[in-house]
Amino acid sequence: MWVLLSARMRTWLLVALALPLARLLIRRLAVVADRHDARSARVLRRADSALTAVSRRGGRRGKR
């Protein structure tokens, strides 16, 4: 099924659906980890910021 979608549609699905869901999951895990272990929370927060940067960069490309 994934192969039948165009490249533009696959990109849109990743940017519009998968990245926000991944960010939400990572943020919730960071909050839970913050209560237990500071090191894992720090790693999760870095991952969240990386995903945020990727999602913002994808939005800029579409505006060109």
N, C-alpha and C positions, 0 to 999 in steps of 0.2 A: 504494500500500500504506500509506504514511504517513497518508493522509487517512482511511483506514478505522479507524485506532486512535483510541480515545477520548482526550480531553485529559489525563485522569489517567494513562493508560498512556504517552502521549508524554512527560509530565513525569517519570514514573518512569524511563523509558528514558534520558532525558537525565541525571538525577541519579545513577542507579545504574550506568550504563555509560559514557556519553560523557564526563562530567566526570572520573572517575578515570583514564580512558585519556588524556585531554588533559593532566591533571596529570602523569602518568607521562612522557609524551613531552616536556613542557616541562622537567621536572626533569632528564631525561637530556641534553637539549640544553643546559641551563644548566651541567651538569657539563663537557660537552665544550667549551663556549664559555669556561668559566672558565680552561681551559688556554691558550686562544688570545687572547681579547679580553675584557677586564674590563667594558667598556661593554655589550656584548650580553648577557653573563652577568647583569649587574645588571637589565637590562630583562626577561630571562626569569625571573629570580627574583621580580620584581614581578608578572609575569603569573601565576606560580604562586601567589603569595599572594592575588591577586585571585580565582583559581579556587577556592582553599581557602575563602575567605570566602563565595563563592557556594554552594559545596557544604554548608557548615555552616549557612548561613541557610536553605537548603531543608529541612534536617533539622529545624530548629526549627519551621518552619511545620507540618510533619506531626504534631508532638506536641501542638499546641493542641487 
